[in-house]
Amino acid sequence: MQTVYKIKTVLKDSIRTDTLHCVEYKNNWIDFVGCYNKQNEFEGTIESRDSLIYEEHIIPKRFLGFLWKYGCKERRQNIVSRNPYTKIVSAEFITIKD
């Protein structure tokens, strides 16, 4: 999964822009590139990459101590992001059966 966000904003007066013209930061998960022009407008992009791990664990029903193959007692889903800068806010799981 990848998210690209374009930035265009005006820099405040408190930021000194006489020495810094462009910013570039890259690692395995985030790329941030941007420059400002003479009108104190900053333009850049933020690219965030993510890799998700989805785990589903099904606990079958038991009947007289034996596993019952046709029933499900409990179903658990776990979603983990490998990107340390990402926070998973919500997830939705839909099952369609015939």
All heavy atoms as an XYZ file, in Angstrom:
828
protein
N       0.843     -1.159      0.000
C       0.000      0.000      0.000
C       0.895      1.231      0.000
O       1.908      1.263      0.687
C      -0.888     -0.037      1.255
C      -1.887      1.036      1.315
S      -3.162      0.742      2.541
C      -2.245      0.778      4.035
N       0.526      2.229     -0.772
C       1.322      3.446     -0.850
C       0.385      4.645     -0.879
O      -0.629      4.639     -1.561
C       2.197      3.446     -2.101
C       3.050      4.675     -2.234
C       3.971      4.605     -3.449
O       3.865      3.708     -4.251
N       4.850      5.548     -3.564
N       0.746      5.682     -0.118
C      -0.008      6.922     -0.084
C       0.895      8.052     -0.540
O       2.017      8.184     -0.064
C      -0.509      7.203      1.346
O      -1.285      6.105      1.782
C      -1.345      8.458      1.384
N       0.409      8.859     -1.478
C       1.157     10.029     -1.960
C       0.323     11.264     -1.635
O      -0.848     11.345     -2.002
C       1.422      9.936     -3.473
C       2.129     11.177     -3.962
C       2.222      8.690     -3.803
N       0.927     12.212     -0.917
C       0.245     13.439     -0.510
C       1.057     14.632     -0.983
O       2.234     14.751     -0.667
C       0.086     13.464      1.018
C      -0.681     14.636      1.533
C      -2.046     14.738      1.329
C      -0.047     15.660      2.219
C      -2.761     15.822      1.789
C      -0.754     16.742      2.688
C      -2.116     16.820      2.476
O      -2.813     17.892      2.933
N       0.415     15.501     -1.763
C       1.097     16.693     -2.277
C       0.828     17.873     -1.349
O      -0.295     18.069     -0.899
C       0.624     17.000     -3.684
C       0.935     15.863     -4.658
C       0.893     16.330     -6.066
C       1.178     15.208     -7.020
N       2.532     14.794     -7.089
N       1.894     18.620     -1.071
C       1.828     19.752     -0.146
C       2.077     21.034     -0.920
O       2.996     21.117     -1.731
C       2.904     19.631      0.949
C       2.726     18.351      1.739
C       2.874     20.827      1.864
C       3.889     18.075      2.647
N       1.268     22.055     -0.638
C       1.525     23.401     -1.152
C       1.046     24.363     -0.087
O      -0.146     24.412      0.227
C       0.801     23.644     -2.467
C       1.148     24.973     -3.085
C       0.551     25.136     -4.456
C       1.001     26.455     -5.047
N       0.448     26.655     -6.384
N       1.978     25.127      0.495
C       1.632     26.033      1.584
C       2.559     27.243      1.550
O       3.576     27.248      0.863
C       1.739     25.306      2.943
O       1.268     26.166      3.962
C       3.161     24.892      3.241
N       2.206     28.247      2.310
C       3.020     29.463      2.437
C       3.801     29.358      3.739
O       3.237     29.019      4.784
C       2.132     30.718      2.429
C       2.965     31.972      2.648
C       1.365     30.809      1.131
N       5.103     29.646      3.683
C       5.946     29.598      4.874
C       5.699     30.829      5.741
O       5.469     31.926      5.243
C       7.418     29.523      4.478
C       7.846     28.259      3.731
C       9.298     28.361      3.323
C       7.632     27.042      4.592
N       5.764     30.655      7.049
C       5.568     31.749      7.991
C       6.812     32.636      8.038
O       7.898     32.240      7.642
C       5.280     31.194      9.392
C       4.067     30.318      9.459
C       2.825     31.141      9.317
C       1.607     30.239      9.464
N       0.382     30.917      9.213
N       6.660     33.832      8.586
C       7.762     34.777      8.682
C       8.831     34.311      9.664
O       9.979     34.715      9.566
C       7.254     36.148      9.110
C       6.379     36.777      8.041
O       6.546     36.409      6.866
O       5.545     37.625      8.395
N       8.467     33.479     10.618
C       9.426     33.067     11.641
C      10.418     32.027     11.133
O      11.414     31.755     11.784
C       8.683     32.505     12.856
O       7.937     31.370     12.479
N      10.169     31.454      9.958
C      11.088     30.458      9.398
C      12.111     31.176      8.529
O      11.766     31.929      7.627
C      10.326     29.404      8.573
C       9.358     28.644      9.477
C      11.292     28.447      7.907
C       8.490     27.663      8.736
N      13.385     30.926      8.801
C      14.456     31.542      8.009
C      14.639     30.745      6.737
O      14.979     29.575      6.776
C      15.757     31.557      8.799
C      15.686     32.318     10.087
C      16.318     33.642     10.053
N      17.342     33.797      9.073
C      18.381     34.547      9.225
N      18.569     35.172     10.346
N      19.252     34.701      8.264
N      14.398     31.352      5.604
C      14.486     30.645      4.326
C      15.666     31.097      3.479
O      15.748     30.757      2.315
C      13.188     30.848      3.530
O      12.992     32.244      3.327
C      12.007     30.230      4.243
N      16.580     31.865      4.056
C      17.698     32.349      3.244
C      18.775     31.283      3.054
O      19.560     31.367      2.119
C      18.295     33.623      3.854
C      18.620     33.461      5.321
O      18.206     32.452      5.904
O      19.273     34.357      5.882
N      18.830     30.254      3.888
C      19.845     29.211      3.725
C      19.252     27.885      3.260
O      19.910     27.113      2.592
C      20.582     28.955      5.055
O      19.646     28.586      6.047
C      21.338     30.182      5.489
N      18.015     27.622      3.577
C      17.390     26.345      3.241
C      16.459     26.538      2.047
O      15.525     27.319      2.110
C      16.592     25.829      4.446
C      15.858     24.521      4.270
C      16.853     23.377      4.112
C      14.957     24.263      5.455
N      16.730     25.826      0.941
C      15.889     25.949     -0.246
C      15.099     24.671     -0.513
O      13.964     24.740     -0.933
C      16.718     26.293     -1.473
C      17.374     27.627     -1.373
N      16.679     28.800     -1.509
C      18.649     27.982     -1.128
C      17.501     29.819     -1.364
N      18.708     29.357     -1.123
N      15.708     23.529     -0.291
C      15.035     22.255     -0.543
C      15.270     21.299      0.618
O      16.287     21.370      1.300
C      15.554     21.599     -1.824
S      15.064     22.488     -3.305
N      14.299     20.415      0.831
C      14.368     19.415      1.884
C      14.129     18.054      1.244
O      13.248     17.910      0.401
C      13.290     19.671      2.965
C      13.315     18.581      4.009
C      13.470     21.022      3.591
N      14.943     17.071      1.652
C      14.757     15.721      1.149
C      15.058     14.734      2.273
O      16.116     14.792      2.888
C      15.681     15.445     -0.040
C      15.510     14.066     -0.617
C      16.359     13.860     -1.864
O      16.939     14.832     -2.372
O      16.448     12.709     -2.297
N      14.097     13.867      2.549
C      14.264     12.825      3.563
C      13.704     11.527      2.990
O      12.569     11.493      2.513
C      13.522     13.194      4.848
C      13.542     12.090      5.880
C      14.678     11.851      6.632
C      12.446     11.274      6.073
C      14.706     10.828      7.562
C      12.462     10.251      6.999
C      13.597     10.031      7.742
O      13.628      9.011      8.648
N      14.521     10.474      3.030
C      14.085      9.187      2.496
C      14.542      8.070      3.420
O      15.659      8.092      3.932
C      14.665      8.942      1.102
C      14.145      9.902      0.064
C      14.653      9.568     -1.303
C      14.059     10.553     -2.301
N      14.278     10.161     -3.676
N      13.640      7.113      3.653
C      14.006      5.861      4.313
C      13.157      4.750      3.704
O      12.521      4.948      2.676
C      13.884      5.949      5.841
C      12.472      6.119      6.330
O      11.512      5.896      5.608
N      12.324      6.537      7.571
N      13.107      3.594      4.325
C      12.386      2.464      3.745
C      10.881      2.694      3.672
O      10.204      2.087      2.850
C      12.651      1.197      4.557
C      14.082      0.742      4.430
O      14.763      1.100      3.486
N      14.534     -0.041      5.379
N      10.341      3.560      4.513
C       8.896      3.702      4.613
C       8.373      5.052      4.154
O       7.232      5.150      3.730
C       8.447      3.460      6.057
C       8.873      2.132      6.557
C       9.874      1.859      7.436
C       8.344      0.863      6.176
N       9.983      0.512      7.629
C       9.052     -0.132      6.870
C       7.322      0.470      5.317
C       8.772     -1.483      6.727
C       7.042     -0.875      5.181
C       7.769     -1.830      5.884
N       9.188      6.118      4.255
C       8.694      7.467      3.948
C       9.695      8.195      3.050
O      10.907      8.135      3.274
C       8.490      8.283      5.243
C       7.359      7.681      6.066
C       8.188      9.736      4.940
C       7.126      8.370      7.381
N       9.172      8.901      2.046
C       9.953      9.823      1.227
C       9.310     11.200      1.357
O       8.108     11.355      1.151
C       9.955      9.421     -0.247
C      10.747      8.148     -0.503
O      11.474      7.716      0.398
O      10.621      7.598     -1.615
N      10.114     12.196      1.705
C       9.638     13.571      1.833
C      10.576     14.458      1.031
O      11.773     14.517      1.313
C       9.614     13.999      3.304
C       9.256     15.440      3.504
C       7.987     15.894      3.234
C      10.196     16.346      3.958
C       7.643     17.218      3.418
C       9.877     17.674      4.145
C       8.601     18.115      3.876
N      10.041     15.116      0.003
C      10.833     15.982     -0.868
C      10.048     17.272     -1.058
O       8.841     17.240     -1.305
C      11.084     15.316     -2.245
C      11.866     16.240     -3.154
C      11.804     13.998     -2.084
N      10.746     18.412     -0.936
C      10.067     19.688     -1.144
C      11.044     20.836     -1.276
O      12.173     20.769     -0.794
N      10.597     21.904     -1.942
C      11.399     23.114     -2.129
C      10.485     24.335     -1.989
O       9.270     24.240     -2.128
C      12.031     23.140     -3.513
S      13.288     21.868     -3.765
N      11.098     25.478     -1.719
C      10.320     26.704     -1.665
C      10.836     27.659     -2.732
O      11.973     27.577     -3.185
C      10.371     27.342     -0.275
C      11.578     28.189     -0.009
C      11.526     29.561     -0.197
C      12.767     27.630      0.423
C      12.631     30.354      0.038
C      13.870     28.406      0.657
C      13.799     29.775      0.462
O      14.897     30.534      0.686
N       9.958     28.583     -3.168
C      10.329     29.543     -4.197
C      10.442     30.941     -3.592
O      10.355     31.114     -2.384
C       9.313     29.501     -5.355
C       7.895     29.740     -4.886
O       7.672     30.289     -3.814
N       6.939     29.316     -5.688
N      10.624     31.938     -4.423
C      10.845     33.319     -3.951
C       9.610     33.941     -3.299
O       9.713     34.893     -2.543
C      11.290     34.208     -5.122
C      12.608     33.781     -5.732
C      13.727     33.961     -4.755
C      15.037     33.585     -5.415
N      16.144     33.566     -4.506
N       8.439     33.407     -3.570
C       7.219     33.938     -2.969
C       6.917     33.270     -1.624
O       5.805     33.381     -1.113
C       6.019     33.720     -3.908
C       6.043     34.542     -5.172
C       6.918     33.900     -6.249
O       7.199     32.714     -6.206
N       7.350     34.706     -7.196
N       7.893     32.587     -1.034
C       7.753     31.852      0.229
C       6.661     30.792      0.178
O       5.977     30.529      1.155
C       7.503     32.791      1.411
C       8.781     33.447      1.863
O       9.876     32.989      1.537
N       8.656     34.517      2.615
N       6.479     30.179     -0.982
C       5.552     29.063     -1.122
C       6.350     27.763     -1.118
O       7.333     27.632     -1.841
C       4.760     29.161     -2.421
C       3.816     30.331     -2.469
C       3.124     30.420     -3.812
O       3.588     29.823     -4.787
O       2.099     31.107     -3.863
N       5.924     26.839     -0.303
C       6.586     25.538     -0.211
C       5.749     24.510     -0.960
O       4.540     24.413     -0.762
C       6.740     25.115      1.254
C       7.442     23.809      1.425
C       8.814     23.736      1.386
C       6.720     22.642      1.611
C       9.469     22.529      1.536
C       7.354     21.425      1.767
C       8.738     21.369      1.730
N       6.394     23.748     -1.828
C       5.730     22.674     -2.566
C       6.536     21.405     -2.401
O       7.764     21.422     -2.506
C       5.597     23.011     -4.048
C       4.636     24.133     -4.344
C       4.420     24.310     -5.826
O       4.383     23.290     -6.540
O       4.298     25.463     -6.250
N       5.845     20.309     -2.139
C       6.537     19.047     -1.972
C       5.574     17.880     -1.955
O       4.365     18.047     -2.100
N       6.128     16.693     -1.769
C       5.317     15.483     -1.698
C       5.793     14.610     -0.545
O       6.970     14.594     -0.198
C       5.389     14.646     -2.989
O       6.748     14.293     -3.233
C       4.838     15.400     -4.176
N       4.843     13.912      0.037
C       5.132     12.899      1.054
C       4.618     11.576      0.507
O       3.449     11.472      0.134
C       4.436     13.213      2.388
C       4.922     14.537      2.948
C       4.671     12.092      3.389
C       4.168     14.972      4.180
N       5.491     10.579      0.433
C       5.095      9.244      0.006
C       5.315      8.295      1.175
O       6.400      8.228      1.727
C       5.926      8.782     -1.192
C       5.689      9.579     -2.445
C       6.506      9.053     -3.610
O       6.880      7.864     -3.583
O       6.755      9.831     -4.520
N       4.267      7.592      1.540
C       4.341      6.647      2.642
C       4.008      5.257      2.115
O       2.975      5.062      1.480
C       3.353      7.049      3.739
O       3.329      6.066      4.748
N       4.882      4.299      2.367
C       4.668      2.917      1.957
C       4.374      2.072      3.182
O       4.886      2.340      4.262
C       5.903      2.380      1.230
C       6.090      3.015     -0.133
C       7.412      2.629     -0.738
N       8.551      3.113      0.013
C       8.994      4.360      0.000
N       8.388      5.271     -0.690
N      10.059      4.708      0.696
N       3.563      1.050      2.982
C       3.157      0.221      4.106
C       3.031     -1.221      3.661
O       2.723     -1.508      2.512
C       1.822      0.708      4.659
C       1.634      0.333      6.112
O       2.365     -0.548      6.585
O       0.781      0.927      6.757
N       3.254     -2.104      4.587
C       3.090     -3.536      4.372
C       2.316     -4.079      5.566
O       2.692     -3.841      6.712
C       4.455     -4.209      4.261
O       4.308     -5.595      4.094
N       1.213     -4.772      5.287
C       0.343     -5.269      6.343
C       0.456     -6.782      6.474
O       0.616     -7.485      5.486
C      -1.119     -4.903      6.055
C      -1.441     -3.425      5.967
C      -2.897     -3.244      5.580
C      -1.157     -2.730      7.265
N       0.355     -7.242      7.693
C       0.314     -8.676      7.984
C      -1.074     -8.955      8.558
O      -1.489     -8.341      9.538
C       1.392     -9.081      9.003
C       2.769     -8.755      8.462
C       1.272    -10.554      9.354
C       3.868     -8.919      9.490
N      -1.797     -9.871      7.916
C      -3.138    -10.231      8.363
C      -3.093    -11.679      8.851
O      -2.658    -12.575      8.138
C      -4.140    -10.088      7.223
C      -5.494    -10.622      7.579
C      -6.337     -9.910      8.403
C      -5.920    -11.853      7.109
C      -7.580    -10.405      8.748
C      -7.153    -12.360      7.447
C      -7.981    -11.624      8.262
O      -9.193    -12.123      8.614
N      -3.581    -11.897     10.061
C      -3.605    -13.232     10.650
C      -5.031    -13.532     11.083
O      -5.691    -12.707     11.715
C      -2.680    -13.280     11.861
C      -2.771    -14.554     12.631
C      -2.472    -14.375     14.103
O      -2.114    -13.273     14.531
O      -2.637    -15.354     14.826
N      -5.504    -14.719     10.718
C      -6.825    -15.155     11.145
C      -6.679    -16.467     11.896
O      -6.012    -17.395     11.430
C      -7.748    -15.347      9.948
C      -9.136    -15.751     10.343
C     -10.054    -15.904      9.145
O      -9.559    -16.097      8.036
O     -11.261    -15.838      9.358
N      -7.280    -16.520     13.055
C      -7.176    -17.700     13.910
C      -8.599    -18.168     14.224
O      -9.395    -17.416     14.784
C      -6.424    -17.358     15.201
C      -6.225    -18.515     16.110
N      -5.385    -19.559     15.806
C      -6.753    -18.801     17.318
C      -5.406    -20.431     16.802
N      -6.237    -19.987     17.727
N      -8.912    -19.431     13.865
C     -10.240    -19.986     14.087
C     -10.147    -21.069     15.145
O      -9.341    -21.994     15.043
C     -10.814    -20.564     12.781
C     -10.960    -19.451     11.757
C     -12.156    -21.246     13.037
C     -11.351    -19.929     10.389
N     -10.980    -20.953     16.164
C     -11.057    -21.967     17.219
C     -12.308    -22.795     16.956
O     -13.428    -22.276     17.032
C     -11.108    -21.316     18.612
C      -9.850    -20.472     18.831
C     -11.255    -22.375     19.695
C      -9.880    -19.647     20.087
N     -12.153    -24.095     16.615
C     -13.327    -24.907     16.301
C     -14.107    -25.288     17.560
O     -13.591    -25.261     18.673
C     -12.734    -26.142     15.625
C     -11.336    -26.216     16.106
C     -10.909    -24.807     16.411
N     -15.376    -25.661     17.348
C     -16.218    -26.105     18.459
C     -15.791    -27.499     18.910
O     -15.220    -28.273     18.149
C     -17.680    -26.157     18.017
C     -18.329    -24.822     17.889
C     -19.796    -24.994     17.585
C     -20.476    -23.654     17.465
N     -21.895    -23.785     17.143
N     -16.102    -27.818     20.164
C     -15.831    -29.147     20.710
C     -17.151    -29.795     21.116
O     -18.064    -29.145     21.592
C     -14.912    -29.059     21.918
C     -13.501    -28.641     21.578
C     -12.617    -28.735     22.816
N     -11.244    -28.477     22.462
C     -10.358    -29.417     22.131
N     -10.711    -30.679     22.123
N      -9.132    -29.109     21.820
N     -17.216    -31.114     20.903
C     -18.384    -31.883     21.318
C     -17.881    -33.116     22.051
O     -17.153    -33.929     21.493
C     -19.223    -32.269     20.097
C     -20.415    -33.101     20.452
C     -21.486    -32.531     21.118
C     -20.459    -34.446     20.136
C     -22.587    -33.292     21.445
C     -21.561    -35.211     20.468
C     -22.624    -34.633     21.122
N     -18.187    -33.220     23.323
C     -17.730    -34.313     24.193
C     -16.201    -34.416     24.208
O     -15.634    -35.501     24.218
C     -18.346    -35.656     23.766
C     -19.866    -35.756     23.879
C     -20.343    -37.076     23.322
C     -20.309    -35.587     25.323
N     -15.546    -33.271     24.158
C     -14.091    -33.246     24.212
C     -13.411    -33.413     22.867
O     -12.204    -33.268     22.754
N     -14.163    -33.740     21.812
C     -13.595    -33.902     20.473
C     -13.834    -32.632     19.661
O     -14.814    -31.913     19.880
C     -14.246    -35.103     19.753
C     -13.984    -36.405     20.436
C     -14.968    -37.006     21.218
C     -12.758    -37.030     20.320
C     -14.733    -38.210     21.849
C     -12.515    -38.234     20.955
C     -13.504    -38.833     21.729
N     -12.943    -32.379     18.703
C     -13.116    -31.215     17.844
C     -14.294    -31.447     16.910
O     -14.423    -32.512     16.309
C     -11.844    -30.955     17.027
C     -10.642    -30.478     17.825
C      -9.444    -30.310     16.897
C     -10.929    -29.180     18.524
N     -15.150    -30.478     16.825
C     -16.296    -30.526     15.935
C     -15.923    -29.775     14.671
O     -15.681    -28.580     14.681
C     -17.482    -29.863     16.634
C     -18.781    -30.030     15.933
C     -19.413    -29.095     15.183
C     -19.614    -31.174     15.930
N     -20.574    -29.569     14.714
C     -20.734    -30.868     15.156
C     -19.514    -32.440     16.490
C     -21.754    -31.761     14.918
C     -20.529    -33.332     16.269
C     -21.626    -33.001     15.501
N     -15.838    -30.456     13.528
C     -15.295    -29.864     12.306
C     -16.243    -28.875     11.628
O     -15.835    -28.098     10.804
C     -14.934    -30.964     11.314
C     -13.801    -31.833     11.767
C     -13.456    -32.844     10.709
C     -12.318    -33.734     11.190
N     -11.948    -34.720     10.191
N     -17.526    -28.905     11.961
C     -18.478    -28.094     11.212
C     -18.929    -26.848     11.956
O     -19.887    -26.226     11.570
C     -19.692    -28.956     10.846
C     -19.292    -30.122      9.985
C     -19.263    -31.400     10.508
C     -18.914    -29.916      8.677
C     -18.885    -32.474      9.720
C     -18.523    -30.984      7.885
C     -18.512    -32.259      8.415
O     -18.128    -33.307      7.636
N     -18.239    -26.502     13.004
C     -18.636    -25.312     13.740
C     -17.437    -24.479     14.137
O     -16.306    -24.950     14.168
N     -17.698    -23.247     14.412
C     -16.637    -22.316     14.806
C     -17.031    -21.701     16.139
O     -18.075    -21.074     16.265
C     -16.473    -21.248     13.739
S     -15.286    -19.987     14.157
N     -16.205    -21.907     17.142
C     -16.471    -21.341     18.459
C     -16.093    -19.861     18.494
O     -16.815    -19.025     19.020
C     -15.684    -22.108     19.518
C     -15.846    -21.578     20.919
C     -15.022    -22.378     21.893
C     -15.105    -21.807     23.281
N     -14.237    -22.518     24.208
N     -14.939    -19.563     17.913
C     -14.446    -18.185     17.966
C     -13.552    -17.930     16.762
O     -12.845    -18.812     16.296
C     -13.654    -17.987     19.255
C     -13.214    -16.580     19.506
C     -12.510    -16.438     20.836
O     -12.527    -17.375     21.661
O     -11.922    -15.367     21.035
N     -13.611    -16.704     16.245
C     -12.781    -16.299     15.112
C     -12.081    -15.000     15.495
O     -12.721    -14.024     15.873
C     -13.642    -16.082     13.886
C     -12.876    -15.690     12.651
C     -13.819    -15.447     11.505
N     -14.606    -16.623     11.207
C     -14.471    -17.351     10.108
N     -13.585    -17.009      9.218
N     -15.236    -18.398      9.908
N     -10.763    -14.993     15.397
C      -9.979    -13.811     15.754
C      -9.195    -13.342     14.534
O      -8.619    -14.146     13.814
C      -8.982    -14.129     16.866
C      -9.599    -14.536     18.162
C      -8.525    -14.847     19.173
N      -9.095    -15.498     20.334
C      -8.397    -16.116     21.248
N      -7.088    -16.188     21.143
N      -8.988    -16.678     22.278
N      -9.176    -12.039     14.335
C      -8.356    -11.448     13.283
C      -7.379    -10.469     13.912
O      -7.729     -9.763     14.846
C      -9.210    -10.698     12.253
C     -10.072    -11.586     11.418
C     -11.486    -11.592     11.881
O     -11.952    -10.647     12.498
N     -12.204    -12.654     11.597
N      -6.175    -10.466     13.373
C      -5.142     -9.568     13.862
C      -4.457     -8.950     12.652
O      -3.997     -9.669     11.765
C      -4.139    -10.343     14.730
C      -3.187     -9.436     15.435
O      -3.431     -8.249     15.558
N      -2.088     -9.994     15.898
N      -4.385     -7.630     12.607
C      -3.724     -6.922     11.509
C      -2.596     -6.096     12.102
O      -2.807     -5.307     13.014
C      -4.706     -6.024     10.748
C      -5.843     -6.865     10.171
C      -3.997     -5.263      9.644
C      -6.943     -6.066      9.562
N      -1.391     -6.278     11.563
C      -0.207     -5.579     12.055
C       0.457     -4.865     10.879
O       0.604     -5.433      9.802
C       0.786     -6.569     12.705
C       2.030     -5.842     13.180
C       0.138     -7.319     13.840
N       0.846     -3.620     11.100
C       1.556     -2.860     10.087
C       3.058     -2.976     10.333
O       3.516     -2.853     11.462
C       1.140     -1.394     10.145
O       1.959     -0.629      9.309
N       3.800     -3.196      9.271
C       5.260     -3.256      9.404
C       5.894     -1.863      9.438
O       7.029     -1.714      9.860
C       5.864     -4.046      8.252
C       5.558     -5.504      8.347
C       6.304     -6.256      7.303
N       6.052     -7.676      7.457
C       6.883     -8.599      7.074
N       8.004     -8.284      6.483
N       6.589     -9.862      7.242
N       5.163     -0.857      8.981
C       5.655      0.512      8.984
C       5.579      1.058     10.408
O       4.498      1.139     10.988
C       4.813      1.369      8.041
C       5.347      2.764      7.879
O       6.128      3.246      8.686
N       4.918      3.425      6.826
N       6.706      1.460     11.011
C       6.666      1.957     12.389
C       5.981      3.317     12.528
O       5.620      3.718     13.631
C       8.143      2.045     12.779
C       8.877      2.166     11.493
C       8.065      1.421     10.478
N       5.757      4.026     11.423
C       5.132      5.345     11.472
C       3.617      5.271     11.258
O       2.944      6.287     11.299
C       5.732      6.261     10.401
C       7.233      6.333     10.465
C       8.021      5.740      9.489
C       7.875      6.983     11.508
C       9.402      5.795      9.550
C       9.251      7.043     11.584
C      10.009      6.449     10.596
O      11.364      6.500     10.649
N       3.087      4.086     11.024
C       1.676      3.920     10.716
C       0.915      3.425     11.931
O       1.386      2.580     12.678
C       1.500      2.908      9.560
O       2.166      3.405      8.420
C       0.041      2.698      9.236
N      -0.287      3.953     12.096
C      -1.187      3.497     13.149
C      -2.467      3.029     12.466
O      -3.106      3.794     11.729
C      -1.485      4.643     14.114
C      -2.474      4.296     15.184
C      -2.730      5.514     16.062
C      -3.800      5.236     17.075
N      -4.122      6.428     17.849
N      -2.863      1.782     12.683
C      -4.087      1.249     12.097
C      -5.251      1.702     12.968
O      -5.327      1.368     14.150
C      -4.021     -0.280     11.987
C      -2.884     -0.673     11.047
C      -5.347     -0.841     11.500
C      -2.666     -2.156     10.943
N      -6.157      2.446     12.371
C      -7.275      3.015     13.117
C      -8.462      2.059     13.113
O      -9.100      1.846     14.136
C      -7.671      4.382     12.523
C      -8.865      4.958     13.252
C      -6.498      5.335     12.584
N      -8.772      1.477     11.965
C      -9.882      0.536     11.903
C      -9.651     -0.438     10.753
O      -8.867     -0.174      9.842
C     -11.213      1.262     11.708
O     -11.261      1.831     10.426
N     -10.330     -1.561     10.823
C     -10.278     -2.571      9.775
C     -11.643     -3.233      9.692
O     -12.367     -3.316     10.677
C      -9.198     -3.601     10.073
N     -11.981     -3.694      8.504
C     -13.273     -4.331      8.293
C     -13.039     -5.657      7.588
O     -12.268     -5.741      6.634
C     -14.161     -3.426      7.444
C     -15.551     -3.921      7.273
C     -16.426     -2.921      6.538
O     -16.025     -1.749      6.437
O     -17.498     -3.327      6.074
N     -13.690     -6.690      8.074
C     -13.554     -8.039      7.519
C     -14.935     -8.511      7.081
O     -15.874     -8.515      7.883
C     -12.966     -8.976      8.576
C     -12.781    -10.377      8.096
C     -11.722    -10.694      7.267
C     -13.657    -11.378      8.460
C     -11.546    -11.987      6.822
C     -13.491    -12.673      8.021
C     -12.426    -12.982      7.195
N     -15.061     -8.875      5.809
C     -16.347     -9.305      5.264
C     -16.182    -10.710      4.703
O     -15.251    -10.974      3.943
C     -16.830     -8.348      4.169
C     -17.005     -6.939      4.731
C     -18.118     -8.849      3.534
C     -17.289     -5.896      3.698
N     -17.092    -11.609      5.084
C     -17.099    -12.975      4.561
C     -18.403    -13.182      3.797
O     -19.480    -12.908      4.316
C     -17.009    -14.004      5.698
O     -15.808    -13.765      6.432
C     -16.977    -15.408      5.158
N     -18.286    -13.651      2.561
C     -19.456    -13.955      1.736
C     -19.466    -15.451      1.487
O     -18.508    -16.003      0.953
C     -19.419    -13.168      0.415
C     -19.398    -11.668      0.691
C     -20.589    -13.561     -0.463
C     -19.203    -10.816     -0.513
N     -20.536    -16.112      1.911
C     -20.663    -17.553      1.725
C     -21.841    -17.839      0.801
O     -22.850    -17.151      0.847
C     -20.870    -18.244      3.074
C     -19.672    -18.150      3.982
C     -19.911    -18.927      5.244
C     -18.691    -18.826      6.153
N     -18.874    -19.558      7.389
N     -21.710    -18.868      0.004
C     -22.806    -19.285     -0.886
C     -23.831    -20.095     -0.148
O     -23.614    -20.868      0.681
C     -22.261    -20.098     -2.057
C     -21.455    -19.194     -2.991
O     -21.692    -17.984     -2.978
O     -20.609    -19.730     -3.723
